[in-house]
């Protein structure tokens, strides 16, 4: 029955939300000892947004799939093997299935890779074979336009490529996007009780120094941190700048 299904769905939502602690723990272990990683994992699910487990929406699943994608990106930044690049594409694909706008995670990966090369010159491709080894990352750049063109040839509209978010295929006012970016950054600061945001620059500076000195995990984390926050907030700001943003903050993102 619908009533029984509703209860089961809420149980599933709670389980999926709680499982996000696993990729967060693994990501934290790239930098800190086990017990500090356990604390990070616990804090990741002890947040106000856990209220979403009482709803039948995609928030919990999006939280889990995004965390796995970020972990996969961290691994690929540390060592961009062909297998790890495919792992990035796979996890990003699952995140997109949960929510279309998480296609931005592919951009997160590409931007983070560029930032890593700027931060740590030793991580840059040195030979032609090093460059060619990045071919899995280039696949979406080729496949996405082909798939998009195929949809248009078949008679579908451009907006239909966004599925349920077809209404977001529109123009965006850059000034409005910037405004909402700043608003959501401020909301993010309050959400984290200010202290982590105040401490973050100090930690990132130390990690950046370690990264430039050859610390792969540190350099990868700084690049991922910067890219994920900027690209993630940019997507939310763009959405909030539309009429469907209802002129308010969207802290669940």
RASULKA-V521245 format. One line per field, one symbol per residue. ss: DSSP state (a for helix, b for strand, c for the rest). phi: phi as a letter, one per 30 degrees, with the letter a starting at -180 (. if undefined). psi: psi as a letter, one per 20 degrees, with the letter a starting at -180 (. if undefined). A space follows every 10 residues. Layout:
ss = ???
phi = ???
psi = ???
This chain:
ss = caaaaaaaaa aaaaaaaaaa aaaaaaaacc cccaaaaaaa aaaaaccaaa aaaaccccaa aaaaaaaaaa aaaaaaaacc caaaaaaaaa aaaaaaaaca aaaaaaaaaa aaaaaaaaac aaaccccaaa aaccaaaaaa aaaaaaaaaa aaaccccaaa aaaaaaaacc cccaaaaaaa aaaaaaaaaa acccaaaaaa aaaaaaaaaa aacccaaaaa aaaaaaaaaa aaaaaaaaaa ccaaaccccc ccc
phi = .ddddddddd ddeddddddd dddddddddd bbdedddddd ddddccbedd ddddccbced dddddddddd dddeddddad dedddddddd ddedddddae dddddddedd dddddddddb eddddcbddd ddddeddded dddddddddd ddddjddddd dcidceddda dbdedddded dddddddddd eciieeddde eddddddddd dddjdddddd ddddeddddd dddddddddd dceddhhbdb ddd
psi = rggghgghhh ggggggghih hghgghghii hrrghhhggg gghhilqhii iiijqmajgg hhgghgghgh ghggghhgnm rgghghhghg hhghhhhgph ijihhghggg ghgghghggn hiiqphrhhg ghijhhhigh hggghghghh gghiiqrhhi ijcikhijnr qpohhhgggh ggghgghggg hjkgghhhhg hgghgghggh ghijoggggg gggggggggg hghggggggh irhiiklrqm ih.
